[in-house]
Amino acid sequence: MNLEYVPLFEVQRKLQGMPRDFDRFRQYLRTIKSPHAQSLELPSLIAMNPMGKEHVTELLDALLHPSGQCAKRYSPQRTERHSCSGTVRRARFAKG
């Protein structure tokens, strides 16, 4: 069995960086499906909400680039935390 590491947070952050419109959704579909369209290339991204709002982008930035106050506010377990903007969010992160 061959395994390949795919940095899914980076893939998700790239999608989140696009304007929240139908073009983002189409790019999301192109990203998860295989070139042959008979299977999924990145099935783990099905759990992603491709039309997530700004707080999702903020969470991904904190996970990808931990620094300062923002990194201290997030943990890899389900917990209530304040986001960097000061808004209370409820988040659940997968370990690993």
JOHUDA-V236489 format. One record per helix or strand of 3 or more residues. SS is the DSSP state (H for helix, E for strand). FROM is the first residue (numbers start at 0). LEN is the number of residues. If there is no record, write none. Layout:
BEGIN
ss=SS from=FROM len=LEN
ss=SS from=FROM len=LEN
END
This chain:
BEGIN
ss=H from=7 len=9
ss=H from=21 len=11
ss=H from=42 len=5
ss=H from=53 len=11
ss=H from=67 len=5
ss=E from=78 len=4
ss=E from=87 len=4
END
